[in-house]
């Protein structure tokens, strides 16, 4: 009976559902977008519509947030933002990721 209980508990840890939210942007997608060449339309075509936009000095900043909580309690979680900055003409000026990897739980704010 104890073996069955142990197998049941172990299977719960292995098959537990992971939580994901937002838009995960791959390195391959980032590489398709070129500084001073790609436009807002190009970014939207490749990665989709941003979750957040901010105006800055006539240009715009687009934010794509992504969170993933691993089903494995010992696995690392991901909490990252991919940011695109555009000039007044809508051309891409900067692109970068702000990442927070580890065992933190983005749902709990820690």
C-alpha positions in Angstrom: 0.0 0.0 0.0 2.9 2.4 0.8 4.4 1.6 -2.6 1.2 2.5 -4.4 1.0 5.8 -2.4 4.6 6.6 -3.2 4.0 5.9 -6.9 0.9 8.1 -6.9 2.6 11.0 -5.2 5.6 10.7 -7.6 3.4 10.7 -10.6 1.6 13.8 -9.4 5.0 15.7 -9.3 6.0 14.4 -12.7 2.6 15.1 -14.5 1.6 18.3 -12.7 0.6 21.1 -15.1 3.0 23.9 -15.9 1.7 27.5 -16.1 2.6 29.8 -19.0 1.4 33.2 -19.8 2.3 35.8 -22.4 4.4 35.7 -25.6 7.6 33.7 -25.7 10.0 35.2 -28.3 12.8 33.0 -29.5 16.3 34.0 -30.5 15.4 33.0 -34.1 12.6 35.5 -34.1 14.8 38.3 -32.7 17.5 37.6 -35.3 14.9 38.2 -38.1 14.4 41.8 -36.9 17.2 44.2 -37.9 18.0 47.5 -36.1 17.3 50.6 -38.3 15.7 48.4 -41.0 12.7 46.5 -39.5 9.5 48.4 -38.8 6.6 48.1 -36.3 4.7 46.1 -39.0 7.6 43.7 -39.3 7.7 43.2 -35.5 4.0 42.6 -35.3 4.1 40.2 -38.2 6.9 38.1 -36.7 6.0 38.1 -33.0 2.4 39.4 -32.8 0.8 42.4 -31.1 2.5 43.6 -27.9 0.9 43.3 -24.5 2.0 46.8 -23.6 3.0 50.0 -25.4 4.6 53.2 -24.1 5.3 56.5 -25.9 8.8 57.9 -25.5 10.1 61.1 -27.2 7.8 60.6 -30.2 8.7 57.0 -30.6 7.3 53.9 -29.0 8.4 51.1 -26.8 6.7 47.7 -27.2 6.7 45.1 -24.4 6.2 41.3 -24.7 6.0 39.7 -21.3 6.4 35.9 -20.8 6.1 33.8 -17.6 6.5 30.1 -17.2 6.2 28.1 -14.0 7.7 24.7 -14.3 5.6 21.6 -13.3 8.8 20.2 -11.7 9.2 21.7 -8.3 13.0 21.6 -8.8 12.9 23.1 -12.3 13.6 26.7 -13.0 10.9 29.2 -13.8 11.1 32.0 -16.4 9.9 35.5 -16.1 11.1 37.7 -19.0 10.2 40.7 -21.1 11.3 41.3 -24.6 11.4 45.0 -25.4 11.5 46.8 -28.8 12.1 50.5 -29.1 11.1 52.4 -32.2 11.9 55.9 -33.5 9.3 58.5 -34.7 9.2 56.8 -38.2 8.4 53.4 -36.7 11.8 51.9 -37.4 13.4 49.5 -34.9 16.1 51.2 -32.8 16.7 48.7 -30.0 15.7 45.2 -29.1 16.6 43.3 -25.9 15.4 40.9 -23.2 15.0 41.5 -19.5 15.1 38.1 -17.9 14.6 36.7 -14.5 15.4 33.0 -14.3 15.4 30.6 -11.4 13.0 29.3 -8.8 11.1 32.5 -8.3 7.4 32.3 -8.8 6.2 35.3 -10.9 2.6 34.6 -9.8 3.6 35.3 -6.2 5.7 38.4 -7.0 8.9 36.9 -5.5 
